[in-house]
């Protein structure tokens, strides 16, 4: 491997060496004994890169966190990676003593201040091992790569994997950047923003009043199936693109404010107030949509965190993507179709059972543990209040059932 271009921080007491191919240009902007930061440039496109080799001591790492805060990670695509010598969460370490919560809090606060997000890793999740045997062995995730929102938008599919360790106690990191996205059929999911529109309830009532034959559960299932198609079409016609609608209203507000400044009319002011109210309504819908899709429960609606929700949603999709499947016979599946067929076959074999012979002599070994009165109570038809209390106890944005309708749908209707 010939990489003649390089930079290092040896001159300031560091141990970081950076090599790159000649097709890239690198512009150094800052360095310390624990980090190197600079721009990688190719064809007028720039990415801010910060490479880290953190100290083992908390006091020295505090200097590194201040260095990272001093870099401008907001306006351009950037990633920060290396050996941070600290974990973020307790589940990132196996064996040994837990690291001090204060040191982890320092690290997490720095990440939040810099608006960085972890790249989900595939395969092994722990990057470092002390190499000892038995109960003295310790594993930890000390090495990681983090990116900002712009980097995540630029590269739709970013993968991080740890390569096998050889002479070092740290596993090398491999970051794969791929802008191609796999196209798949999106399943139906009920969106809470639909309930904020005045025509939603009448639309559901119209579908629900249609005549469908069958028992009660069959009628409910078929009506929900019909409602899916109706809601899909209604969503495209009524909501369309939420971002486009917000930009349209913002342009309308700017124009009305300019007209009022030039020539005041009461009708224009009334129209401006109505436009602002409509704009707030659409902004709230956008936030509801992003919050529901990301399912982040420690941030509440109203904090104007829509961009963060969207970025978290993308990273969540990446972390859940199955790259390959290893079978019991050692076969490795990599194609989506093969993994899908194997998953279907596995669960069919797992869930299909033979009929039970209730007349078997072995059934006499089972003792009766439920009394007759208890059995009557368990088999009794639940009251409407019990059904409602059970339904309302489910979080509104919990995972929906196979039909795509979450608990929030039934709460609204």
N, C-alpha and C positions, 0 to 999 in steps of 0.2 A: 504494500500500500504506500503510494507516494503522495504525501501531502506536504509540499514545501512551505506553505503559508502557515504561520503559527503566531500565537501570542501567549504570554504567561505573566504571572504576578510574582515571580521569584524575587524581583527587585524590591518588593515591599514585604518580603518575608512569607510569601504564600507558596502553595504547592500545586497550583492549577496550570495545566497546559491545554491550550486550545489549538486544534489543527483544522484546516478547511481546504477545499479544492480551489483551484485558481479561477473557476467559473464564478465564484462568489467574491465580493469585496467585503471587508470587515473594517468598521470604523469604531475604534475604541473610544469610549466616553468616560468610563470610570473604573477604578479598581481599588481593592483593599487586600489585606492579607487573607481574606476569606471569600472573595468574589471577584469576578471579572464581568463587566457589562459593556455591551456595544451593539452596533447595528450590523446585521448581515444584509447586504444589498445585492440585488440581481435584477437587471432590466427595470430600473426605477422603482422596484418594490423593496420595502424595508421591513425587517422584523427585528425587534429589540430582544436580545438574548442576554440572560444573566446566568452565569455558571457559578456554582457554590461549592465550597469545601469548608464546612462549618467546624468550629472548634468543639472540643468535648466539654468545655466549661461554659456554664450558663452566662457568666459575666461577659465573656468574649462574644457569645452568640447574641447578646443584646446589642453589641456594636454592629453585628451583621444585620439584625432586624432593622436598625436605624438606617443602614446603608440601603437596604431594599426599599424602605419607605421613601428614600430620597430619589429613586428612579421614577421616571414618568411612565407608568404602566397603563394609563387611561386612554390615550389617544391613538395608539398604534398597536398592531398585533405584537404580542410578546410572549415569551415563555421563560420560566425560571426553573432550573433543574440542577441536581447534583446531590452531594452527601450533606444532609442537614444535621446529622448527628442527634436527632431528636424525633420522637414519634408524635403524631397528632392525637391518637386515641389509644386507650389501653389495649384494645383488641389488635393493635399492630405490633404486639410483642408477645412472645411465648418464652416462658422461663425467666429466671432471675427476679430481681426486685422491680416493682413498678416504678417508673420514673416520676419525679416530683411533678405534681399537678401545676405548680407555678411555672415550670419550664415549658410544659405543654401549652399552658395558657398564653405565655409570651409568643410562642410560635403561631398559634391560631389567631391571635390578635393581629400579628404582622400580616398574615395571609388575608385577613378581612380588610385591613387598612389598604392593602395593595390591590384589592378586588381580584384576587387570583382564585382559581379553581383547580382541583386535582384532576389529572387525566386518569380515567379508570384503567387499571392494568388487567391484562389477561394472563391466565396461567398462575404461576406462583405469585403470592401477594407479599412475601417478605424478602427483602433484598440483602440482609446481612446476617452472618452467623459467626459466633466466636470460635467455632471449630472444635469445641471441647466435647467430651463424651458423657453419656448418661445424663444425670440430673443437672450437671453443670452447663449443659448446652443451652445457648440463648439464641433465639431468632428475633429479628426486628425489621421493620420497614424504615430504614434510615435514609434511603435514597428515593427520590420522587421527582416528578416534573409537573409543574403547574402552569396554567395559561390564563390569559384574560379573555374577556368576551369577544373582542375583535379577532383574536386568534381562533377561537372556537367557531366563529362565523366564517372565517376564511377557509378553514379546513374542516369539512363536515365530518370526516371520519378519522379521528386521531387515536392511535393505539400505542400503548406502552406495555412492554414485556421485559421481564428480567431474564437475561441469558444465563447459562450455567456458570457457576463460579469455578475458577481454575486456581491460579496462584494467589488471588486476593480473597479476603473474607467478605468482600462486597461483590454482588452480582452486577455485571455490566447492564446498562439500560439501553433498549432499542426503541426508538420512537418512529412510528410509521405514519406518514402523512398521505392521505388519500382523499381527493375531492369528489370521487365518484360515489354516488349513493345508490344503495340497492332499492329498487322499486318493488313495493309489495302492496297488496290490497289492504286498505285500512279498515279495521272492524268498526262497527257502529258503537259509538259511545255517547251517552246522554250528557249534554253540557248544561250547566246551571244557568248560563247566560240566557238560555231560551226562556226560562221562567220569568225573566225581567221584562219580556215583551207582552203587551196587552193582548195580542191575538193568540198567545200560546194556549191558555186554558180553553178558549172556545174551540181551537183546533183539536185538542185532545178529546173534548166532549163530543165533537162531531164523529170522530173515529170510534169512540167508545159506544156510541148509540147505534152503531151499525149492527145488523142482524147476522149472527154467526152461529151455526149449529154445533152441538157437542156438549159435553159436560162442562162444569164451571172452569176447571183448570185448562181444558182445551180451548174454551172461548177466550180466557185471559191470554193464553200463549199466542193464539192466532191474532188477537187484537193488537198485542204488542208488536207482532211481526209486521202487521199492516202499518202500524204507527211509525215504525222505523223508516219505511220508504217515504211516508208523508212528511216526517220531520226532516229527512235529508233534503228533500226538494224545497221545503219551506225555509230551511236554514240558508240555502244558497240564494233564494229569492229575497229573503228578509234581511239577513245579516251580511251576506256576501263576504267581503274582506273587511274585517274590523278595522285594521290599520288604515285602509283607504278611506273608510267612512270618517275616521277621526281626522285625517289630513284634510278631507273635504270641508268638515265643520270648522277646522282651524283657519282654513283659507277664507271661509265665509265670515268668521269673526273679525279677521284682519281687515277685510274689505268694509264691513259695517262700521268698525271703529274709525276707519279713515273717512268714510262718508259723513259720520256724525261730527268728526272734527272739522270738516270743511263746511258742512251745512247741517245744523241740528234739526231733527224732526222727531217728534214723539213716537211716531210709528217705527222709525229706524231703531230707536232705543229699545222699544218693546221687542222688536225682532232680534236685536242683539242679546237681550236677556234670555229669550227663548232658545237662541242658538247656543249660548253658554250652558244652559241647563241640559240641552240635548248632548252637548259635548261631554259634560261630566258623566252623563248616563253611559255614553259609549266607552269612555275611559274606564269606568267601573266594570263594564262588561269585559273589556280587554284584560283587566286585572283578574277578574273572576276566572276567565278562560285559562290564563297562564298559571294561576294558582292551582286550579283543579288538575291540570295536566302534569304539573311538576310534583304535586302532592307534598309540598314542604309545609309542615305543620308548625314549625317554630317561627315562621314569619306570618304576620296577620295581614289581611287585606287592608288597604288604605295607606301602606307605607311606600307606594310608588316604586315597587321593586319588580316591575313587569319584566325588564331586561334580564334581571337576575333569575327570575322564574324561568324564562325561556332558555337561558344558558344551562340552568340546572336540569331542565327537561331534556335537552340534547345530551348532556353527559349521562343522565339516567338511562336513556335509550341505548347509549353505547355500552354502558356497564352491563346491561341485560342481554346484549346481543350474544348469541351462541356462535362462536367461531368454528368449533369442531366438536365431535362427540367420539369418545373412546368406548368401545364395546368390551364385554367381558372376555371375548376371545382375542383381544388385542387389536382388532380392526379399528382404524381411525377414519371417521367420516368427516368430510370437509364441505360437501355440497349441501345447500339448503334442502333440496328435494330428498336426498338420502337421509338426512337427519330427521326430517318431518315423517317420512315413512317408518323409520325405526322407532320414533317416539310413539306413533299411533299403535304400532304392533306391540310395543312393550306394555302400554297401558291396557290394551285389549286383553292380552294374556294375564295381566295382573288383576283386572277387575272382573273377568268372566269366571264364574264359579259353577260347579255342578249342583244339581238340586239336592236338598237335604232330605234324608229319610227320617221322618219324625217317628216312625215305628221301630227304629233301631233299638236294640237292647242298651246301647251306650247312652241313649237319651235319658235313661233312668238314673244315671249318675248325677244329673243336674238337679240341684236342690231348688226348691221354690223360695225365692227371696223377695218377691213382690206379693203383697196380700191382695185379696179381691177388691177391697175398697181403694187401695192404691192403684190398682190396675184400672178401675173405673174412672178414677180421677185423671190418670194419664191418657185414657182414651176419650175423655170428654171433649166436646167441641169447645175450642177457646172462644172467649167473649170478644167482642169488637174492641173493647178497651185493652185487653191483653195483647191483641194483635197490634193495635196502634202503639202501645207502650214498647213492645219489642222492636217495632219498626223505627220509632223515634229514638231509640237507644243507639242506633247505628250511626256512625259519623257520616255526615252528608256527602263527603268526598271519598268515602271508602271505595275499595275496588268493586266495580259492578259485577253482576252475574254474567253468565254466558250470553244472555240476550242484550247486554250492553247498557241496561238501565240500572243506575245506582240508586241508593236509598233516597237521594235528593229528589228524584222524579216523583216518587210516591208521596213524599212530604209536600211537594208543591201541588199535586193534583188531589 
